[in-house]
Amino acid sequence: MTANIVVLATSAILFSTGATGVMLRRNPVAMLMCIEIMLNAGNLVLVLGSRARGNDAGQAIALIVLVIAAAEAVVGLGLALVLFHRREPVDVDEPRAVQG
């Protein structure tokens, strides 16, 4: 029971740290890292819930979310790398950086 509270508290701290980073950062790479932290906090809760209920469904869903998050990170980092290669300023508030 105490371990569950520690895991939930850790997940809440991770999620709030990621949400704060997404709101405060303007660098796309930093924003992607903060989104990954938020996804991992959600996965932690999924695994805890599946462990508490004694089934493997939550763990399977968490694995699928990890694979999707890895694909999202690859695409996002690839886009950021292209923008850095052009040596243009990268700011998520700048609509010019998103146009093709």
Helices and strands as residue ranges (DSSP letters): H 2-24, H 28-53, H 57-85, G 95-97
